[in-house]
Amino acid sequence: MSDDRLPDHRRIGRELALFDTDPLMGAGLPYWLPDGAVVRHTLEEYIREAERAAGYRHVYSPALGKRELYETSGHWDHYSEDMYPPMNLGAEEVVLRPSLCPHHALIYRSRSHSYRELPLRIAELGTMYRAERSGVLGGLTRVRAIQLNDAHIFCTLDQAVDEARAALELIARAYADLGIEAVRHRLSLPGEGGKYVADPELWHRATALLKEVLAESGVEYEEAAGEAAFYGPKIDVQIADPAGRESTLSTVQIDFHQPARFDLHYIGADGAKYRPVMVHRSIIGSVERAVAHLIESHGGAFPAWLAPVQLTVLPVAEEQVERAAAVVREATALGLRAELATPEQGTLGARIRAARLVPYQAVIGDREAEAGLAAVRLRDGRRPGALPVPELLRRITDRVAARGTELWD
């Protein structure tokens, strides 16, 4: 297939009115249209639920920080080329944050902690900013304002491997629910140059722990020099677009550097102070890149639980509009995203084609209206037949609640 026929999230996003850009807002700053906002919101809620079930506590932190914060974390020395310049606010210099981890370190530091509280898992869907060059910006994959699914686990050294392994399992489960696949796992290590923290012992310890995580998880991986974060090695979960171009969607990192820089500690069983380990992990990375990949992976035909519209109700003729509208109201009351496609919008065939990406279609003619039925059509071409409306709505809500990619039992 030629490149111009491959699924492209920018083209599909415009066709489906999911997102767009405006030069007056600025390059690399897309906005979300209503259907795209539904996909984004649903994805974010899914992540929050998965994290809550895994023992994470959610926080909010500001998208600005004093320059001194990023000097303490090491971002200013090692990452400033990708940061926006400081803004003067009175006597202070503040910066749009390039990462959430310094903020979470301060949140941890704001209270004393006992070893009994660990592991402490802090999660946030927060905005961060990267000063991407104009030449690399594109659609949702390279943007300047990023909504990041981020979390930091503060734990003992003995807990670090289990926590990192659990994060990999959470990533794999999310990929299954979203219907996307990892093409490979990469152990990203430091390379040459001065962009990495100069502490060989910390690098060695963190790398050894991540190798243990990968071994215990049974995950095959490749080592890649020069791809590490400036403060430590990381496991990168790689995805590929339809043209085969790879990118990193999810990461798991073990960090000894920032706990030391921020002087983090917990009180051990003996009453002494100990340094926690900081495990960074992101299930879906940036929401923007995740949605771009979902658009391309599914060609705009999202899994039912994620679809902007989950059910389209199609009355055959004007006489069935009232009954069809009642079905839409019933579906909406159950939490489904349902729409009515009336004869004013075209022939039945035209309306069915217009709703081709909607997971479920319910056609209501004279016979169905009289009997309280709906003729069911699935997006994949299957036709389960006419079902009582309550049964149809129950089946759809069950599939949506189960998430995953299957449309029908």
Buried (B, 14 or more C-beta within 10 A) or exposed (E): EEEEEEBBBBBBBBEBEBBBBEEEEEBBBBEBBEBBBBBBEBBBEBBBEBBEEBEBEEBEBEBBBBBEBBBBBBBBEBBBEBBBEBEEEEEEEBBBBBBBBBBBBBBBBEEEBEBEEBBBBBBBBBBBBBBBEEEEBBBBBBBBBBBBBBBBBBBBBEBBBBBBBBBBEBBBBBBEBBBBEBEBBBBBBBEEEEBBBEBEEBBEBBBEBBBBBBEEBEBEBEEBEEBBBBBBBBBBBBBBBBEEEEBBBBBBBBBBBBBBBBEBBBBEEEEEEBBBBBBBBBBBBBBBBBBBBBBBBBEBBBBBBBBBBBBBBBBBEEEBBEBBBBBBEBBEEBEBBBBBBBBEEEEBEEBBEBBEBBBBBBBBBEEBBEEEBBBBBBBEEEEBEBBEBEEBBEBBBEBBEEBBBEBBE
